[in-house]
Amino acid sequence: MFGGPTDVAPDGVGGFYLAWTDMRGYPGPPAPENRYKNIYAQHWLADGTRDPRWPASGFPVCVDFDIPQFSAYAATDDEGGLLVSWTDLRGAFTGSGQDVYAQKIRSDGTVAPGWPVNGRPVAQSPNTETEGQVVKDGAGGMYVAYRLNFIHAATQHLLADGSVDPAWAPNGVPLPGPNSEDFVLCWDGFRGAVVAVRGGFDGQHHVFAYHLGPDYPTAATVSLASSSATHERVSLVWQGVEIERAWLERRGESEAWVEVVELIADGSGRLTYEDRAIEPGARYAYRLRFDGASGIAYASETWIEVPEVFRLALAGLRPNPSPPGDLVIAFTLAREGAGTLEVVDVTGRRIARRSLEGLAAGPHTLRLDEARSVAAGVYWLRLTHSGQVLTTRGVVLR
């Protein structure tokens, strides 16, 4: 009986593996369904037939009809076999709570040497570990990323024989940075993996990347978290990992890099800067220089366009005179904010009105479809914005 999400992984030779949560042991009500969830897998060949070496009803990756396992995740190993991770509740009876388990299955449908039946825990501690993802490590083992206590991301490295890499902590390595909302794990093509984590702080969402290697996770040490610009200033925030200080460099178009200031990270690893030495309408590139593990390192450069200084203006009809049925009005806003654009006839009767709320500072053209039936004549155009009122005359000719 199917009982939960299914994951699929290619086998490298045209076929694929499936891993899923299965409830075939469920005896029916009144027994609780959740206690009968187990993990199964199957191998399908390139011609669409089931691998005859695998059980017809699926390989029992982890089967305990009294303890639930769920949220299976599948990946292919270096020898064409299957790697599976899942959330396991057997630790709820021993004090370790929810744990992430993993298993390595050879392509012939047998458990790999050194790996116990029903898998081994990735991290077995009083913490809650869930939602494990797994990829190969390029050397017969695997990297696992998982959610720690529901709000953080953590990783672990298991060797080919199922043991924990001695260079890694027995209960996994929590990733630094803000609380994680979700993450994704992928192989780096050699002997490592990359974890991308989406997290939040200050009410904003950001993505951080970490490189997992045989020695330990290494963060993509600093990345731009947010930026904004007005004609008066450029505001920048970087999120660093294990960085205490960095040096900000800036350059304009066709200019060389110039060091601007030394930045000190706050308690959460953020480095902030507000640049007021700017020219409206110009473009500037910013980057951080810092001391990396192998010497001087740089964060990726970021280009910022500084807005021009705009003044409220009402250019009028385009063209002027205009034909009836196609009234286009050109104007410029000094800033974003509430405002209106109106067309009034010579008697003072309003012919059309349009709200300007949500329009950014700068030049705009607005077609007034509601004024398409106006008669030929002279009209007043009225722009009201930021406490100012501008008027100009427009002519409609047949």
C-alpha positions in Angstrom: 0.0 0.0 0.0 1.4 3.4 -1.0 1.7 5.7 1.9 3.8 8.8 1.1 6.0 10.7 -1.3 8.1 9.0 -3.9 11.5 10.0 -5.1 13.3 8.8 -8.3 17.0 8.7 -9.3 18.7 7.7 -12.6 20.8 4.5 -12.5 23.4 5.9 -15.0 22.7 3.3 -17.7 19.2 4.3 -18.8 17.1 2.9 -16.0 16.0 4.4 -12.7 15.4 3.8 -9.0 12.3 4.6 -7.0 12.1 5.0 -3.3 8.9 5.5 -1.5 7.0 5.4 1.8 4.9 2.2 2.0 2.0 1.1 4.3 1.6 -2.5 3.3 1.9 -3.6 6.9 -1.1 -1.6 8.0 -3.7 -3.9 9.5 -6.5 -1.4 9.2 -8.5 0.6 11.7 -8.4 1.1 14.6 -4.6 0.8 14.3 -2.9 4.2 13.8 -1.7 4.6 10.2 1.5 6.5 11.0 3.0 3.6 12.9 3.0 1.4 9.7 4.9 3.6 7.3 8.1 1.9 5.9 10.6 2.6 3.2 10.8 0.5 0.0 12.7 0.8 -3.3 12.7 -0.6 -6.8 15.0 -0.7 -9.8 13.6 -0.4 -13.3 15.8 -1.1 -16.3 16.2 1.0 -19.5 13.7 -1.2 -21.4 11.0 -0.4 -18.8 11.1 -3.8 -17.1 11.8 -4.4 -13.4 15.3 -5.6 -12.6 14.8 -9.3 -12.0 17.4 -9.3 -9.2 15.2 -7.0 -7.1 12.1 -8.3 -5.2 8.9 -8.0 -7.3 7.2 -6.1 -4.5 10.1 -3.8 -3.9 13.3 -3.9 -1.8 12.6 -3.4 2.0 15.0 -0.5 2.7 13.7 -0.1 6.2 10.9 -2.2 7.6 9.6 -2.0 11.2 5.9 -2.4 11.4 5.7 -0.7 14.8 7.9 2.4 14.1 7.2 4.8 11.2 9.7 5.8 8.6 8.8 8.4 5.9 10.1 11.1 3.5 12.4 8.9 1.4 15.0 10.6 -0.8 17.0 8.8 -3.5 20.3 9.3 -5.3 22.6 7.1 -7.4 26.0 6.1 -6.0 29.4 5.8 -7.7 28.9 2.1 -8.7 25.4 2.5 -10.1 23.6 1.5 -6.9 21.1 3.3 -4.8 21.5 5.7 -1.9 18.4 6.4 0.3 17.8 8.7 3.2 14.6 9.1 5.2 13.1 10.4 8.5 12.9 7.7 11.2 11.1 7.6 14.5 12.7 4.6 16.1 14.8 7.1 18.2 11.6 8.4 19.8 11.7 5.3 22.1 15.4 5.8 23.0 15.4 9.5 23.7 17.0 10.7 20.4 13.6 11.8 18.9 13.3 12.0 15.1 16.4 11.0 13.2 17.6 10.8 9.6 18.7 7.4 8.5 20.5 6.3 5.3 21.1 3.1 3.4 23.3 2.0 0.5 22.0 -0.7 -1.8 24.0 -2.2 -4.6 22.7 -2.4 -8.1 22.0 -6.2 -7.6 19.5 -5.5 -4.9 21.6 -6.3 -1.8 22.7 -4.1 1.0 26.3 -2.8 0.6 29.0 -4.3 2.8 29.3 -2.6 6.2 25.8 -1.2 6.1 23.3 -2.6 8.7 19.8 -3.9 7.7 17.3 -1.1 8.1 20.0 1.6 7.6 22.2 3.6 9.9 21.5 6.9 11.7 23.1 10.0 10.1 23.0 11.8 13.4 21.5 10.3 16.5 21.2 12.9 19.2 18.6 14.5 21.4 18.0 17.0 18.6 15.3 16.5 16.0 16.6 15.6 12.5 14.2 15.4 9.6 13.9 15.7 5.8 17.3 14.2 4.8 18.6 14.6 1.3 21.5 12.5 0.0 24.1 12.6 -2.9 27.2 10.5 -3.6 30.6 11.8 -2.6 32.5 10.5 -5.6 34.4 7.9 -3.4 31.7 5.4 -2.6 30.2 7.2 0.3 27.5 9.9 0.6 26.8 13.4 1.8 23.5 14.0 3.7 21.9 17.4 4.3 18.9 17.5 6.7 16.8 19.8 8.8 17.9 20.3 12.4 15.3 21.1 15.0 13.0 22.3 12.2 14.7 25.7 11.7 18.4 24.9 10.8 20.2 23.0 8.1 22.9 20.5 9.0 25.1 18.0 7.0 27.0 14.7 7.5 29.5 12.7 5.5 29.2 8.9 5.6 32.0 6.8 4.1 31.6 3.8 1.7 31.4 1.3 4.6 28.6 3.3 6.3 30.8 4.8 9.0 30.9 8.5 9.8 33.9 10.4 8.3 36.2 10.8 11.3 36.9 14.4 10.1 33.3 15.2 10.7 31.3 15.5 14.0 29.6 12.3 15.0 26.2 14.0 15.2 26.6 16.1 12.0 27.7 19.7 11.3 25.1 22.5 11.6 25.5 25.1 8.8 26.1 28.6 10.0 23.9 31.5 9.0 20.2 32.4 9.5 17.3 30.0 10.1 16.7 27.9 7.1 13.3 27.6 5.4 14.3 25.0 2.8 17.5 23.7 1.1 18.7 21.6 -1.8 21.7 19.3 -2.1 23.6 18.4 -5.2 26.9 16.7 -6.1 29.7 19.0 -7.2 31.0 16.6 -9.9 34.1 15.5 -8.0 34.5 14.6 -4.3 32.1 17.1 -2.8 28.6 18.5 -2.8 26.9 21.9 -2.6 24.0 22.8 -0.3 21.9 25.9 -1.2 19.9 27.1 1.8 17.1 29.7 1.7 16.9 31.5 5.0 15.6 34.8 6.5 16.6 37.6 8.7 15.2 41.1 9.1 12.0 40.0 7.4 13.9 39.3 4.1 14.7 36.0 2.4 18.2 35.2 1.2 20.0 32.2 -0.3 23.3 30.9 1.0 25.6 28.3 -0.5 27.9 25.9 1.3 30.5 23.5 -0.3 30.8 20.1 1.4 34.2 18.5 1.0 36.0 15.5 2.6 37.4 17.7 5.3 34.3 19.8 6.3 31.6 22.1 5.0 32.9 25.4 3.7 30.6 28.3 3.2 30.4 30.5 0.2 31.9 32.9 2.7 30.1 36.1 1.9 27.2 37.1 -0.4 25.2 40.2 -1.0 22.0 40.0 1.0 20.2 43.3 -0.1 20.8 46.5 -1.9 18.9 49.7 -2.6 19.6 53.0 -4.3 18.2 56.5 -4.4 19.7 59.6 -6.0 21.3 60.4 -2.7 22.7 57.1 -1.4 23.4 53.4 -2.1 22.7 51.0 0.7 24.3 47.5 0.7 24.2 44.6 3.1 26.3 41.5 2.9 25.9 38.3 4.9 29.2 36.7 5.9 30.1 33.4 7.4 33.0 33.3 9.9 34.2 36.7 8.6 35.0 39.4 11.1 36.0 42.2 8.7 36.2 43.0 5.0 37.3 45.9 2.8 34.8 47.5 0.5 36.0 48.3 -3.0 34.2 50.4 -5.6 34.6 51.4 -9.2 32.7 53.3 -11.8 32.3 52.3 -15.4 35.8 52.2 -17.2 37.5 52.9 -13.8 39.9 50.9 -11.6 38.9 49.4 -8.3 39.4 51.8 -5.3 39.3 50.8 -1.6 36.6 52.7 0.2 36.4 51.6 3.8 37.0 48.7 6.2 33.7 47.0 7.3 33.3 45.1 10.6 30.7 42.4 10.8 28.0 42.6 13.4 27.0 39.7 15.7 25.0 38.0 13.0 27.7 38.2 10.4 26.2 41.1 8.5 28.4 43.8 6.9 26.6 47.0 6.0 27.6 50.2 4.1 25.8 53.4 2.9 27.6 55.2 0.1 26.7 58.9 -0.3 29.6 59.8 -2.5 27.6 59.1 -5.7 26.3 60.9 -8.7 22.7 60.6 -9.8 22.4 58.6 -13.0 25.8 56.9 -12.6 26.6 53.2 -12.3 28.9 51.8 -9.6 30.3 48.3 -9.0 30.9 47.1 -5.4 32.8 44.1 -4.0 34.3 42.9 -0.7 37.9 41.9 -0.2 38.6 39.6 2.7 41.1 37.1 4.1 40.1 33.7 2.8 41.5 30.3 3.7 44.1 30.4 0.9 44.8 34.2 1.0 43.1 37.2 -0.3 39.6 36.5 -1.6 36.8 38.6 -3.2 33.0 38.4 -3.1 31.3 38.7 -6.4 31.0 42.3 -7.7 27.5 43.9 -7.8 26.5 46.7 -10.1 24.2 49.4 -8.8 22.4 52.0 -11.0 21.9 55.3 -9.1 18.5 56.9 -10.1 18.5 60.3 -11.6 17.1 63.4 -9.9 13.6 64.0 -11.2 11.3 67.0 -10.8 7.6 67.0 -11.2 6.7 68.0 -14.7 3.6 67.9 -17.0 4.6 67.8 -20.7 1.0 67.4 -21.9 -0.5 65.6 -24.8 1.7 63.6 -27.1 1.2 64.8 -29.8 -0.4 68.1 -29.2 -2.9 68.6 -30.9 -4.0 65.0 -30.7 -6.7 63.1 -32.6 -9.8 62.1 -30.6 -9.8 58.5 -29.2 -6.1 58.3 -28.5 -5.1 60.7 -25.7 -1.6 60.1 -24.4 -0.2 62.3 -21.7 3.5 62.6 -20.8 4.6 63.6 -17.4 7.5 63.1 -14.9 7.2 62.2 -11.2 9.8 63.4 -8.7 9.0 60.4 -6.4 6.7 57.5 -5.9 3.4 58.4 -4.1 -0.3 59.0 -4.4 -1.4 61.4 -7.1 -3.9 61.9 -10.0 -3.9 62.9 -13.6 -7.1 64.6 -14.9 -8.6 66.0 -18.1 -11.1 68.9 -17.6 -13.0 70.7 -20.3 -13.2 74.6 -20.5 -16.4 74.6 -18.4 -14.6 72.8 -15.5 -16.3 69.4 -16.1 -13.9 66.5 -15.4 -13.7 64.2 -18.5 -11.2 61.6 -17.2 -9.3 60.9 -14.0 -6.5 58.4 -13.4 -4.7 57.4 -10.1 -0.9 57.5 -10.2 -0.3 55.5 -7.1 2.4 52.9 -7.5 4.3 54.7 -10.3 8.0 55.2 -9.6 9.9 58.4 -9.9 10.8 59.3 -13.5 9.2 60.0 -16.8 5.9 58.3 -17.8 3.3 58.3 -20.6 -0.3 57.3 -19.8 -3.0 56.6 -22.4 -6.4 57.6 -21.1 -8.8 55.1 -22.7 -11.7 56.6 -20.8 -11.3 59.8 -22.7 -11.5 58.2 -26.2 -14.9 59.7 -26.9 -14.1 63.3 -26.2 -15.1 65.9 -28.7 -12.8 68.2 -30.6 -11.8 71.2 -28.5 -9.5 72.6 -25.9 -8.9 70.8 -22.6 -7.0 71.4 -19.4 -4.7 68.6 -18.1 -4.1 68.6 -14.4 -1.4 66.7 -12.5 -1.6 66.5 -8.7 1.2 64.9 -6.8 3.2 65.4 -3.6 1.2 68.5 -2.6 1.9 70.1 -6.0 -0.6 70.9 -8.8 0.5 71.4 -12.4 -1.7 72.3 -15.4 -1.3 72.7 -19.1 -3.5 73.0 -22.1 -4.2 70.3 -24.7 -6.0 70.4 -28.0 -8.1 67.6 -29.7 -8.7 68.0 -33.4 -10.8 65.9 -35.7 
